[in-house]
């Protein structure tokens, strides 16, 4: 069992990432049943098999890039 801490950049709105009533996070947790996900502030803790934690970290990073401010 591995533990991975993912820190979401302050520019990313956590409400957009986790979804209204945690809808997005619940869908993500359902897709990764082997990983326990805990969200506190702008930190997401992943606990589970190493390969699954890495895959979920990559997914979260790709998702938050959708909400990153566009620089001109």
N, CA, C, O and CB atoms as a CASP TS submission, in Angstrom:
PFRMAT TS
TARGET T0000
AUTHOR 0000-0000-0000
METHOD Language model
MODEL 1
PARENT N/A
ATOM      1  N   UNK     1       0.861  -1.179   0.000  1.00  0.00           N
ATOM      2  CA  UNK     1       0.000   0.000   0.000  1.00  0.00           C
ATOM      3  C   UNK     1       0.900   1.232   0.000  1.00  0.00           C
ATOM      4  O   UNK     1       1.848   1.327   0.779  1.00  0.00           O
ATOM      5  CB  UNK     1      -0.976   0.004   1.236  1.00  0.00           C
ATOM      6  N   UNK     2       0.590   2.154  -0.871  1.00  0.00           N
ATOM      7  CA  UNK     2       1.382   3.362  -1.038  1.00  0.00           C
ATOM      8  C   UNK     2       0.557   4.564  -0.608  1.00  0.00           C
ATOM      9  O   UNK     2      -0.673   4.516  -0.599  1.00  0.00           O
ATOM     10  CB  UNK     2       1.858   3.516  -2.499  1.00  0.00           C
ATOM     11  N   UNK     3       1.245   5.643  -0.253  1.00  0.00           N
ATOM     12  CA  UNK     3       0.581   6.904   0.095  1.00  0.00           C
ATOM     13  C   UNK     3       1.198   7.987  -0.766  1.00  0.00           C
ATOM     14  O   UNK     3       2.419   8.140  -0.807  1.00  0.00           O
ATOM     15  CB  UNK     3       0.721   7.243   1.631  1.00  0.00           C
ATOM     16  N   UNK     4       0.347   8.740  -1.455  1.00  0.00           N
ATOM     17  CA  UNK     4       0.811   9.787  -2.357  1.00  0.00           C
ATOM     18  C   UNK     4       0.034  11.055  -2.062  1.00  0.00           C
ATOM     19  O   UNK     4      -1.196  11.033  -2.017  1.00  0.00           O
ATOM     20  CB  UNK     4       0.649   9.366  -3.847  1.00  0.00           C
ATOM     21  N   UNK     5       0.732  12.152  -1.864  1.00  0.00           N
ATOM     22  CA  UNK     5       0.093  13.439  -1.594  1.00  0.00           C
ATOM     23  C   UNK     5       0.154  14.290  -2.859  1.00  0.00           C
ATOM     24  O   UNK     5       1.231  14.548  -3.397  1.00  0.00           O
ATOM     25  CB  UNK     5       0.779  14.171  -0.395  1.00  0.00           C
ATOM     26  N   UNK     6      -1.008  14.719  -3.322  1.00  0.00           N
ATOM     27  CA  UNK     6      -1.109  15.556  -4.510  1.00  0.00           C
ATOM     28  C   UNK     6      -1.554  16.940  -4.053  1.00  0.00           C
ATOM     29  O   UNK     6      -2.607  17.080  -3.431  1.00  0.00           O
ATOM     30  CB  UNK     6      -2.106  14.948  -5.568  1.00  0.00           C
ATOM     31  N   UNK     7      -0.764  17.954  -4.355  1.00  0.00           N
ATOM     32  CA  UNK     7      -1.109  19.322  -3.989  1.00  0.00           C
ATOM     33  C   UNK     7      -1.620  20.052  -5.226  1.00  0.00           C
ATOM     34  O   UNK     7      -0.903  20.206  -6.214  1.00  0.00           O
ATOM     35  CB  UNK     7       0.114  20.063  -3.373  1.00  0.00           C
ATOM     36  N   UNK     8      -2.857  20.492  -5.153  1.00  0.00           N
ATOM     37  CA  UNK     8      -3.486  21.193  -6.269  1.00  0.00           C
ATOM     38  C   UNK     8      -3.054  22.655  -6.214  1.00  0.00           C
ATOM     39  O   UNK     8      -3.129  23.280  -5.156  1.00  0.00           O
ATOM     40  CB  UNK     8      -5.050  21.061  -6.220  1.00  0.00           C
ATOM     41  N   UNK     9      -2.605  23.208  -7.339  1.00  0.00           N
ATOM     42  CA  UNK     9      -2.183  24.611  -7.357  1.00  0.00           C
ATOM     43  C   UNK     9      -3.316  25.543  -6.915  1.00  0.00           C
ATOM     44  O   UNK     9      -4.487  25.270  -7.181  1.00  0.00           O
ATOM     45  CB  UNK     9      -1.701  25.002  -8.762  1.00  0.00           C
ATOM     46  N   UNK    10      -2.967  26.639  -6.242  1.00  0.00           N
ATOM     47  CA  UNK    10      -4.000  27.565  -5.741  1.00  0.00           C
ATOM     48  C   UNK    10      -4.886  28.156  -6.836  1.00  0.00           C
ATOM     49  O   UNK    10      -6.021  28.551  -6.567  1.00  0.00           O
ATOM     50  CB  UNK    10      -3.346  28.690  -4.987  1.00  0.00           C
ATOM     51  N   UNK    11      -4.382  28.220  -8.061  1.00  0.00           N
ATOM     52  CA  UNK    11      -5.169  28.800  -9.158  1.00  0.00           C
ATOM     53  C   UNK    11      -6.318  27.897  -9.603  1.00  0.00           C
ATOM     54  O   UNK    11      -7.207  28.334 -10.334  1.00  0.00           O
ATOM     55  CB  UNK    11      -4.267  29.088 -10.342  1.00  0.00           C
ATOM     56  N   UNK    12      -6.299  26.644  -9.163  1.00  0.00           N
ATOM     57  CA  UNK    12      -7.336  25.687  -9.571  1.00  0.00           C
ATOM     58  C   UNK    12      -8.448  25.676  -8.528  1.00  0.00           C
ATOM     59  O   UNK    12      -8.189  25.366  -7.365  1.00  0.00           O
ATOM     60  CB  UNK    12      -6.739  24.254  -9.754  1.00  0.00           C
ATOM     61  N   UNK    13      -9.679  26.007  -8.917  1.00  0.00           N
ATOM     62  CA  UNK    13     -10.781  25.977  -7.946  1.00  0.00           C
ATOM     63  C   UNK    13     -11.128  24.535  -7.559  1.00  0.00           C
ATOM     64  O   UNK    13     -11.516  23.733  -8.408  1.00  0.00           O
ATOM     65  CB  UNK    13     -12.028  26.687  -8.524  1.00  0.00           C
ATOM     66  N   UNK    14     -10.984  24.220  -6.283  1.00  0.00           N
ATOM     67  CA  UNK    14     -11.236  22.863  -5.815  1.00  0.00           C
ATOM     68  C   UNK    14     -12.683  22.434  -6.049  1.00  0.00           C
ATOM     69  O   UNK    14     -12.946  21.257  -6.292  1.00  0.00           O
ATOM     70  CB  UNK    14     -10.898  22.752  -4.342  1.00  0.00           C
ATOM     71  N   UNK    15     -13.613  23.370  -5.978  1.00  0.00           N
ATOM     72  CA  UNK    15     -15.018  23.034  -6.206  1.00  0.00           C
ATOM     73  C   UNK    15     -15.196  22.508  -7.621  1.00  0.00           C
ATOM     74  O   UNK    15     -15.957  21.566  -7.840  1.00  0.00           O
ATOM     75  CB  UNK    15     -15.926  24.262  -5.966  1.00  0.00           C
ATOM     76  N   UNK    16     -14.510  23.099  -8.574  1.00  0.00           N
ATOM     77  CA  UNK    16     -14.596  22.623  -9.961  1.00  0.00           C
ATOM     78  C   UNK    16     -13.970  21.247 -10.090  1.00  0.00           C
ATOM     79  O   UNK    16     -14.476  20.398 -10.824  1.00  0.00           O
ATOM     80  CB  UNK    16     -13.907  23.610 -10.922  1.00  0.00           C
ATOM     81  N   UNK    17     -12.878  21.021  -9.384  1.00  0.00           N
ATOM     82  CA  UNK    17     -12.179  19.742  -9.479  1.00  0.00           C
ATOM     83  C   UNK    17     -12.989  18.604  -8.847  1.00  0.00           C
ATOM     84  O   UNK    17     -13.174  17.557  -9.468  1.00  0.00           O
ATOM     85  CB  UNK    17     -10.811  19.843  -8.808  1.00  0.00           C
ATOM     86  N   UNK    18     -13.466  18.803  -7.629  1.00  0.00           N
ATOM     87  CA  UNK    18     -14.201  17.725  -6.944  1.00  0.00           C
ATOM     88  C   UNK    18     -15.661  17.653  -7.366  1.00  0.00           C
ATOM     89  O   UNK    18     -16.299  16.612  -7.211  1.00  0.00           O
ATOM     90  CB  UNK    18     -14.123  17.915  -5.441  1.00  0.00           C
ATOM     91  N   UNK    19     -16.200  18.754  -7.900  1.00  0.00           N
ATOM     92  CA  UNK    19     -17.578  18.774  -8.388  1.00  0.00           C
ATOM     93  C   UNK    19     -18.572  19.150  -7.311  1.00  0.00           C
ATOM     94  O   UNK    19     -18.284  19.086  -6.115  1.00  0.00           O
ATOM     95  CB  UNK    19     -17.943  17.434  -8.958  1.00  0.00           C
ATOM     96  N   UNK    20     -19.735  19.538  -7.761  1.00  0.00           N
ATOM     97  CA  UNK    20     -20.821  19.887  -6.853  1.00  0.00           C
ATOM     98  C   UNK    20     -21.223  18.629  -6.097  1.00  0.00           C
ATOM     99  O   UNK    20     -21.448  17.577  -6.695  1.00  0.00           O
ATOM    100  CB  UNK    20     -22.041  20.499  -7.624  1.00  0.00           C
ATOM    101  N   UNK    21     -21.311  18.748  -4.781  1.00  0.00           N
ATOM    102  CA  UNK    21     -21.622  17.615  -3.898  1.00  0.00           C
ATOM    103  C   UNK    21     -20.643  16.458  -4.133  1.00  0.00           C
ATOM    104  O   UNK    21     -21.006  15.287  -4.024  1.00  0.00           O
ATOM    105  CB  UNK    21     -23.078  17.136  -4.125  1.00  0.00           C
ATOM    106  N   UNK    22     -19.403  16.813  -4.455  1.00  0.00           N
ATOM    107  CA  UNK    22     -18.319  15.835  -4.677  1.00  0.00           C
ATOM    108  C   UNK    22     -18.600  14.873  -5.829  1.00  0.00           C
ATOM    109  O   UNK    22     -18.039  13.778  -5.863  1.00  0.00           O
ATOM    110  CB  UNK    22     -18.083  15.035  -3.413  1.00  0.00           C
ATOM    111  N   UNK    23     -19.448  15.259  -6.763  1.00  0.00           N
ATOM    112  CA  UNK    23     -19.851  14.359  -7.850  1.00  0.00           C
ATOM    113  C   UNK    23     -18.659  13.873  -8.676  1.00  0.00           C
ATOM    114  O   UNK    23     -18.569  12.686  -8.988  1.00  0.00           O
ATOM    115  CB  UNK    23     -20.849  15.060  -8.761  1.00  0.00           C
ATOM    116  N   UNK    24     -17.744  14.779  -9.033  1.00  0.00           N
ATOM    117  CA  UNK    24     -16.577  14.373  -9.824  1.00  0.00           C
ATOM    118  C   UNK    24     -15.698  13.402  -9.040  1.00  0.00           C
ATOM    119  O   UNK    24     -15.240  12.392  -9.575  1.00  0.00           O
ATOM    120  CB  UNK    24     -15.757  15.606 -10.247  1.00  0.00           C
ATOM    121  N   UNK    25     -15.469  13.718  -7.776  1.00  0.00           N
ATOM    122  CA  UNK    25     -14.595  12.874  -6.963  1.00  0.00           C
ATOM    123  C   UNK    25     -15.225  11.500  -6.734  1.00  0.00           C
ATOM    124  O   UNK    25     -14.513  10.497  -6.703  1.00  0.00           O
ATOM    125  CB  UNK    25     -14.297  13.553  -5.615  1.00  0.00           C
ATOM    126  N   UNK    26     -16.532  11.442  -6.575  1.00  0.00           N
ATOM    127  CA  UNK    26     -17.210  10.150  -6.410  1.00  0.00           C
ATOM    128  C   UNK    26     -17.059   9.295  -7.667  1.00  0.00           C
ATOM    129  O   UNK    26     -16.870   8.082  -7.573  1.00  0.00           O
ATOM    130  CB  UNK    26     -18.705  10.362  -6.088  1.00  0.00           C
ATOM    131  N   UNK    27     -17.142   9.918  -8.834  1.00  0.00           N
ATOM    132  CA  UNK    27     -16.964   9.186 -10.095  1.00  0.00           C
ATOM    133  C   UNK    27     -15.524   8.685 -10.223  1.00  0.00           C
ATOM    134  O   UNK    27     -15.286   7.565 -10.675  1.00  0.00           O
ATOM    135  CB  UNK    27     -17.328  10.086 -11.305  1.00  0.00           C
ATOM    136  N   UNK    28     -14.573   9.523  -9.821  1.00  0.00           N
ATOM    137  CA  UNK    28     -13.159   9.134  -9.871  1.00  0.00           C
ATOM    138  C   UNK    28     -12.910   7.972  -8.907  1.00  0.00           C
ATOM    139  O   UNK    28     -12.232   7.006  -9.258  1.00  0.00           O
ATOM    140  CB  UNK    28     -12.238  10.342  -9.519  1.00  0.00           C
ATOM    141  N   UNK    29     -13.454   8.066  -7.702  1.00  0.00           N
ATOM    142  CA  UNK    29     -13.281   6.990  -6.716  1.00  0.00           C
ATOM    143  C   UNK    29     -13.887   5.684  -7.217  1.00  0.00           C
ATOM    144  O   UNK    29     -13.336   4.611  -6.970  1.00  0.00           O
ATOM    145  CB  UNK    29     -13.921   7.383  -5.374  1.00  0.00           C
ATOM    146  N   UNK    30     -15.008   5.764  -7.914  1.00  0.00           N
ATOM    147  CA  UNK    30     -15.643   4.556  -8.457  1.00  0.00           C
ATOM    148  C   UNK    30     -14.770   3.921  -9.544  1.00  0.00           C
ATOM    149  O   UNK    30     -14.757   2.701  -9.701  1.00  0.00           O
ATOM    150  CB  UNK    30     -17.039   4.891  -9.025  1.00  0.00           C
ATOM    151  N   UNK    31     -14.043   4.757 -10.292  1.00  0.00           N
ATOM    152  CA  UNK    31     -13.170   4.250 -11.352  1.00  0.00           C
ATOM    153  C   UNK    31     -11.873   3.658 -10.801  1.00  0.00           C
ATOM    154  O   UNK    31     -11.213   2.868 -11.476  1.00  0.00           O
ATOM    155  CB  UNK    31     -12.849   5.363 -12.333  1.00  0.00           C
ATOM    156  N   UNK    32     -11.509   4.040  -9.577  1.00  0.00           N
ATOM    157  CA  UNK    32     -10.290   3.550  -8.929  1.00  0.00           C
ATOM    158  C   UNK    32     -10.650   2.971  -7.558  1.00  0.00           C
ATOM    159  O   UNK    32     -10.280   3.547  -6.535  1.00  0.00           O
ATOM    160  CB  UNK    32      -9.229   4.694  -8.788  1.00  0.00           C
ATOM    161  N   UNK    33     -11.369   1.839  -7.521  1.00  0.00           N
ATOM    162  CA  UNK    33     -11.832   1.298  -6.239  1.00  0.00           C
ATOM    163  C   UNK    33     -10.707   0.843  -5.312  1.00  0.00           C
ATOM    164  O   UNK    33     -10.927   0.699  -4.110  1.00  0.00           O
ATOM    165  CB  UNK    33     -12.752   0.145  -6.489  1.00  0.00           C
ATOM    166  N   UNK    34      -9.517   0.618  -5.841  1.00  0.00           N
ATOM    167  CA  UNK    34      -8.402   0.158  -5.001  1.00  0.00           C
ATOM    168  C   UNK    34      -7.689   1.302  -4.294  1.00  0.00           C
ATOM    169  O   UNK    34      -6.812   1.068  -3.463  1.00  0.00           O
ATOM    170  CB  UNK    34      -7.405  -0.610  -5.841  1.00  0.00           C
ATOM    171  N   UNK    35      -8.068   2.561  -4.626  1.00  0.00           N
ATOM    172  CA  UNK    35      -7.397   3.728  -4.048  1.00  0.00           C
ATOM    173  C   UNK    35      -8.357   4.461  -3.117  1.00  0.00           C
ATOM    174  O   UNK    35      -9.487   4.775  -3.493  1.00  0.00           O
ATOM    175  CB  UNK    35      -6.883   4.682  -5.163  1.00  0.00           C
ATOM    176  N   UNK    36      -7.897   4.728  -1.904  1.00  0.00           N
ATOM    177  CA  UNK    36      -8.644   5.539  -0.951  1.00  0.00           C
ATOM    178  C   UNK    36      -8.256   6.993  -1.192  1.00  0.00           C
ATOM    179  O   UNK    36      -7.072   7.327  -1.181  1.00  0.00           O
ATOM    180  CB  UNK    36      -8.358   5.104   0.537  1.00  0.00           C
ATOM    181  N   UNK    37      -9.238   7.856  -1.407  1.00  0.00           N
ATOM    182  CA  UNK    37      -8.992   9.263  -1.727  1.00  0.00           C
ATOM    183  C   UNK    37      -9.509  10.131  -0.585  1.00  0.00           C
ATOM    184  O   UNK    37     -10.659  10.004  -0.164  1.00  0.00           O
ATOM    185  CB  UNK    37      -9.671   9.660  -3.074  1.00  0.00           C
ATOM    186  N   UNK    38      -8.639  11.021  -0.087  1.00  0.00           N
ATOM    187  CA  UNK    38      -9.024  11.973   0.952  1.00  0.00           C
ATOM    188  C   UNK    38      -8.684  13.373   0.464  1.00  0.00           C
ATOM    189  O   UNK    38      -7.555  13.631   0.045  1.00  0.00           O
ATOM    190  CB  UNK    38      -8.308  11.660   2.308  1.00  0.00           C
ATOM    191  N   UNK    39      -9.660  14.281   0.518  1.00  0.00           N
ATOM    192  CA  UNK    39      -9.446  15.658   0.080  1.00  0.00           C
ATOM    193  C   UNK    39      -9.539  16.571   1.291  1.00  0.00           C
ATOM    194  O   UNK    39     -10.532  16.557   2.019  1.00  0.00           O
ATOM    195  CB  UNK    39     -10.478  16.074  -1.011  1.00  0.00           C
ATOM    196  N   UNK    40      -8.497  17.363   1.498  1.00  0.00           N
ATOM    197  CA  UNK    40      -8.458  18.363   2.582  1.00  0.00           C
ATOM    198  C   UNK    40      -7.856  19.641   2.008  1.00  0.00           C
ATOM    199  O   UNK    40      -6.674  19.686   1.668  1.00  0.00           O
ATOM    200  CB  UNK    40      -7.620  17.846   3.830  1.00  0.00           C
ATOM    201  N   UNK    41      -8.677  20.665   1.905  1.00  0.00           N
ATOM    202  CA  UNK    41      -8.181  21.918   1.331  1.00  0.00           C
ATOM    203  C   UNK    41      -7.742  21.682  -0.100  1.00  0.00           C
ATOM    204  O   UNK    41      -8.504  21.158  -0.913  1.00  0.00           O
ATOM    205  CB  UNK    41      -7.012  22.490   2.167  1.00  0.00           C
ATOM    206  N   UNK    42      -6.495  22.074  -0.412  1.00  0.00           N
ATOM    207  CA  UNK    42      -5.991  21.876  -1.767  1.00  0.00           C
ATOM    208  C   UNK    42      -5.077  20.648  -1.858  1.00  0.00           C
ATOM    209  O   UNK    42      -4.297  20.523  -2.802  1.00  0.00           O
ATOM    210  CB  UNK    42      -5.239  23.123  -2.232  1.00  0.00           C
ATOM    211  N   UNK    43      -5.176  19.743  -0.877  1.00  0.00           N
ATOM    212  CA  UNK    43      -4.366  18.530  -0.888  1.00  0.00           C
ATOM    213  C   UNK    43      -5.251  17.301  -1.041  1.00  0.00           C
ATOM    214  O   UNK    43      -6.293  17.178  -0.397  1.00  0.00           O
ATOM    215  CB  UNK    43      -3.528  18.428   0.394  1.00  0.00           C
ATOM    216  N   UNK    44      -4.814  16.400  -1.903  1.00  0.00           N
ATOM    217  CA  UNK    44      -5.521  15.145  -2.123  1.00  0.00           C
ATOM    218  C   UNK    44      -4.557  14.023  -1.764  1.00  0.00           C
ATOM    219  O   UNK    44      -3.476  13.912  -2.343  1.00  0.00           O
ATOM    220  CB  UNK    44      -6.036  15.015  -3.609  1.00  0.00           C
ATOM    221  N   UNK    45      -4.955  13.193  -0.804  1.00  0.00           N
ATOM    222  CA  UNK    45      -4.127  12.061  -0.393  1.00  0.00           C
ATOM    223  C   UNK    45      -4.675  10.796  -1.037  1.00  0.00           C
ATOM    224  O   UNK    45      -5.867  10.500  -0.952  1.00  0.00           O
ATOM    225  CB  UNK    45      -4.089  11.923   1.160  1.00  0.00           C
ATOM    226  N   UNK    46      -3.782  10.060  -1.682  1.00  0.00           N
ATOM    227  CA  UNK    46      -4.139   8.809  -2.336  1.00  0.00           C
ATOM    228  C   UNK    46      -3.462   7.671  -1.586  1.00  0.00           C
ATOM    229  O   UNK    46      -2.259   7.729  -1.333  1.00  0.00           O
ATOM    230  CB  UNK    46      -3.728   8.815  -3.844  1.00  0.00           C
ATOM    231  N   UNK    47      -4.218   6.638  -1.227  1.00  0.00           N
ATOM    232  CA  UNK    47      -3.659   5.460  -0.548  1.00  0.00           C
ATOM    233  C   UNK    47      -4.136   4.226  -1.286  1.00  0.00           C
ATOM    234  O   UNK    47      -5.335   4.016  -1.469  1.00  0.00           O
ATOM    235  CB  UNK    47      -4.078   5.407   0.967  1.00  0.00           C
ATOM    236  N   UNK    48      -3.177   3.413  -1.708  1.00  0.00           N
ATOM    237  CA  UNK    48      -3.518   2.196  -2.430  1.00  0.00           C
ATOM    238  C   UNK    48      -2.304   1.650  -3.138  1.00  0.00           C
ATOM    239  O   UNK    48      -1.181   2.061  -2.846  1.00  0.00           O
ATOM    240  CB  UNK    48      -4.641   2.451  -3.428  1.00  0.00           C
ATOM    241  N   UNK    49      -2.508   0.723  -4.071  1.00  0.00           N
ATOM    242  CA  UNK    49      -1.394   0.178  -4.830  1.00  0.00           C
ATOM    243  C   UNK    49      -0.654   1.286  -5.588  1.00  0.00           C
ATOM    244  O   UNK    49      -1.269   2.190  -6.153  1.00  0.00           O
ATOM    245  CB  UNK    49      -1.893  -0.896  -5.807  1.00  0.00           C
ATOM    246  N   UNK    50       0.659   1.195  -5.584  1.00  0.00           N
ATOM    247  CA  UNK    50       1.510   2.240  -6.165  1.00  0.00           C
ATOM    248  C   UNK    50       1.100   2.594  -7.597  1.00  0.00           C
ATOM    249  O   UNK    50       0.946   3.773  -7.915  1.00  0.00           O
ATOM    250  CB  UNK    50       2.967   1.794  -6.145  1.00  0.00           C
ATOM    251  N   UNK    51       0.925   1.610  -8.448  1.00  0.00           N
ATOM    252  CA  UNK    51       0.603   1.858  -9.856  1.00  0.00           C
ATOM    253  C   UNK    51      -0.742   2.558 -10.003  1.00  0.00           C
ATOM    254  O   UNK    51      -0.906   3.408 -10.879  1.00  0.00           O
ATOM    255  CB  UNK    51       0.593   0.545 -10.639  1.00  0.00           C
ATOM    256  N   UNK    52      -1.708   2.209  -9.152  1.00  0.00           N
ATOM    257  CA  UNK    52      -3.026   2.849  -9.205  1.00  0.00           C
ATOM    258  C   UNK    52      -2.958   4.291  -8.712  1.00  0.00           C
ATOM    259  O   UNK    52      -3.610   5.172  -9.271  1.00  0.00           O
ATOM    260  CB  UNK    52      -4.040   2.057  -8.367  1.00  0.00           C
ATOM    261  N   UNK    53      -2.173   4.532  -7.672  1.00  0.00           N
ATOM    262  CA  UNK    53      -1.997   5.899  -7.171  1.00  0.00           C
ATOM    263  C   UNK    53      -1.358   6.787  -8.233  1.00  0.00           C
ATOM    264  O   UNK    53      -1.767   7.934  -8.415  1.00  0.00           O
ATOM    265  CB  UNK    53      -1.137   5.900  -5.895  1.00  0.00           C
ATOM    266  N   UNK    54      -0.356   6.260  -8.932  1.00  0.00           N
ATOM    267  CA  UNK    54       0.296   7.036  -9.990  1.00  0.00           C
ATOM    268  C   UNK    54      -0.667   7.339 -11.134  1.00  0.00           C
ATOM    269  O   UNK    54      -0.670   8.447 -11.671  1.00  0.00           O
ATOM    270  CB  UNK    54       1.517   6.283 -10.524  1.00  0.00           C
ATOM    271  N   UNK    55      -1.485   6.354 -11.507  1.00  0.00           N
ATOM    272  CA  UNK    55      -2.461   6.565 -12.578  1.00  0.00           C
ATOM    273  C   UNK    55      -3.489   7.621 -12.185  1.00  0.00           C
ATOM    274  O   UNK    55      -3.863   8.469 -12.995  1.00  0.00           O
ATOM    275  CB  UNK    55      -3.166   5.250 -12.925  1.00  0.00           C
ATOM    276  N   UNK    56      -3.940   7.562 -10.943  1.00  0.00           N
ATOM    277  CA  UNK    56      -4.922   8.544 -10.477  1.00  0.00           C
ATOM    278  C   UNK    56      -4.294   9.926 -10.356  1.00  0.00           C
ATOM    279  O   UNK    56      -4.944  10.925 -10.663  1.00  0.00           O
ATOM    280  CB  UNK    56      -5.513   8.115  -9.127  1.00  0.00           C
ATOM    281  N   UNK    57      -3.050  10.000  -9.917  1.00  0.00           N
ATOM    282  CA  UNK    57      -2.354  11.295  -9.865  1.00  0.00           C
ATOM    283  C   UNK    57      -2.284  11.907 -11.264  1.00  0.00           C
ATOM    284  O   UNK    57      -2.526  13.103 -11.429  1.00  0.00           O
ATOM    285  CB  UNK    57      -0.922  11.129  -9.276  1.00  0.00           C
ATOM    286  N   UNK    58      -1.959  11.103 -12.258  1.00  0.00           N
ATOM    287  CA  UNK    58      -1.888  11.601 -13.637  1.00  0.00           C
ATOM    288  C   UNK    58      -3.249  12.087 -14.106  1.00  0.00           C
ATOM    289  O   UNK    58      -3.347  13.141 -14.736  1.00  0.00           O
ATOM    290  CB  UNK    58      -1.365  10.508 -14.581  1.00  0.00           C
ATOM    291  N   UNK    59      -4.305  11.329 -13.806  1.00  0.00           N
ATOM    292  CA  UNK    59      -5.658  11.735 -14.185  1.00  0.00           C
ATOM    293  C   UNK    59      -6.032  13.062 -13.535  1.00  0.00           C
ATOM    294  O   UNK    59      -6.554  13.955 -14.203  1.00  0.00           O
ATOM    295  CB  UNK    59      -6.671  10.653 -13.794  1.00  0.00           C
ATOM    296  N   UNK    60      -5.766  13.197 -12.232  1.00  0.00           N
ATOM    297  CA  UNK    60      -6.095  14.450 -11.527  1.00  0.00           C
ATOM    298  C   UNK    60      -5.344  15.625 -12.134  1.00  0.00           C
ATOM    299  O   UNK    60      -5.907  16.708 -12.291  1.00  0.00           O
ATOM    300  CB  UNK    60      -5.762  14.334 -10.027  1.00  0.00           C
ATOM    301  N   UNK    61      -4.080  15.418 -12.474  1.00  0.00           N
ATOM    302  CA  UNK    61      -3.286  16.484 -13.092  1.00  0.00           C
ATOM    303  C   UNK    61      -3.891  16.893 -14.432  1.00  0.00           C
ATOM    304  O   UNK    61      -3.983  18.083 -14.735  1.00  0.00           O
ATOM    305  CB  UNK    61      -1.823  16.032 -13.283  1.00  0.00           C
ATOM    306  N   UNK    62      -4.297  15.923 -15.225  1.00  0.00           N
ATOM    307  CA  UNK    62      -4.914  16.243 -16.517  1.00  0.00           C
ATOM    308  C   UNK    62      -6.247  16.959 -16.339  1.00  0.00           C
ATOM    309  O   UNK    62      -6.579  17.858 -17.112  1.00  0.00           O
ATOM    310  CB  UNK    62      -5.116  14.970 -17.338  1.00  0.00           C
ATOM    311  N   UNK    63      -7.007  16.568 -15.332  1.00  0.00           N
ATOM    312  CA  UNK    63      -8.288  17.227 -15.082  1.00  0.00           C
ATOM    313  C   UNK    63      -8.076  18.671 -14.653  1.00  0.00           C
ATOM    314  O   UNK    63      -8.757  19.571 -15.145  1.00  0.00           O
ATOM    315  CB  UNK    63      -9.085  16.470 -14.010  1.00  0.00           C
ATOM    316  N   UNK    64      -7.124  18.904 -13.728  1.00  0.00           N
ATOM    317  CA  UNK    64      -6.992  20.279 -13.259  1.00  0.00           C
ATOM    318  C   UNK    64      -6.411  21.182 -14.329  1.00  0.00           C
ATOM    319  O   UNK    64      -6.576  22.400 -14.249  1.00  0.00           O
ATOM    320  CB  UNK    64      -6.126  20.329 -12.018  1.00  0.00           C
ATOM    321  N   UNK    65      -5.735  20.630 -15.332  1.00  0.00           N
ATOM    322  CA  UNK    65      -5.271  21.454 -16.450  1.00  0.00           C
ATOM    323  C   UNK    65      -6.441  22.035 -17.222  1.00  0.00           C
ATOM    324  O   UNK    65      -6.312  23.089 -17.845  1.00  0.00           O
ATOM    325  CB  UNK    65      -4.383  20.637 -17.385  1.00  0.00           C
ATOM    326  N   UNK    66      -7.586  21.354 -17.187  1.00  0.00           N
ATOM    327  CA  UNK    66      -8.795  21.885 -17.825  1.00  0.00           C
ATOM    328  C   UNK    66      -9.293  23.157 -17.150  1.00  0.00           C
ATOM    329  O   UNK    66      -9.940  23.994 -17.778  1.00  0.00           O
ATOM    330  CB  UNK    66      -9.895  20.838 -17.812  1.00  0.00           C
ATOM    331  N   UNK    67      -8.981  23.291 -15.849  1.00  0.00           N
ATOM    332  CA  UNK    67      -9.455  24.454 -15.098  1.00  0.00           C
ATOM    333  C   UNK    67      -8.372  25.520 -14.902  1.00  0.00           C
ATOM    334  O   UNK    67      -8.615  26.545 -14.264  1.00  0.00           O
ATOM    335  CB  UNK    67      -9.977  24.011 -13.749  1.00  0.00           C
ATOM    336  N   UNK    68      -7.191  25.279 -15.445  1.00  0.00           N
ATOM    337  CA  UNK    68      -6.091  26.244 -15.275  1.00  0.00           C
ATOM    338  C   UNK    68      -6.399  27.511 -16.061  1.00  0.00           C
ATOM    339  O   UNK    68      -6.957  27.459 -17.157  1.00  0.00           O
ATOM    340  CB  UNK    68      -4.732  25.634 -15.739  1.00  0.00           C
ATOM    341  N   UNK    69      -6.028  28.645 -15.487  1.00  0.00           N
ATOM    342  CA  UNK    69      -6.247  29.897 -16.194  1.00  0.00           C
ATOM    343  C   UNK    69      -5.425  29.920 -17.486  1.00  0.00           C
ATOM    344  O   UNK    69      -4.282  29.466 -17.520  1.00  0.00           O
ATOM    345  CB  UNK    69      -5.882  31.098 -15.295  1.00  0.00           C
ATOM    346  N   UNK    70      -6.025  30.453 -18.535  1.00  0.00           N
ATOM    347  CA  UNK    70      -5.351  30.562 -19.829  1.00  0.00           C
ATOM    348  C   UNK    70      -4.482  31.798 -19.819  1.00  0.00           C
ATOM    349  O   UNK    70      -4.931  32.888 -19.464  1.00  0.00           O
ATOM    350  CB  UNK    70      -6.370  30.616 -21.001  1.00  0.00           C
ATOM    351  N   UNK    71      -3.230  31.618 -20.213  1.00  0.00           N
ATOM    352  CA  UNK    71      -2.317  32.772 -20.284  1.00  0.00           C
ATOM    353  C   UNK    71      -2.181  33.223 -21.728  1.00  0.00           C
ATOM    354  O   UNK    71      -1.939  32.420 -22.629  1.00  0.00           O
ATOM    355  CB  UNK    71      -0.919  32.420 -19.694  1.00  0.00           C
ATOM    356  N   UNK    72      -2.339  34.511 -21.929  1.00  0.00           N
ATOM    357  CA  UNK    72      -2.265  35.060 -23.294  1.00  0.00           C
ATOM    358  C   UNK    72      -0.851  35.346 -23.708  1.00  0.00           C
ATOM    359  O   UNK    72      -0.616  35.810 -24.824  1.00  0.00           O
ATOM    360  CB  UNK    72      -3.082  36.325 -23.406  1.00  0.00           C
TER
END
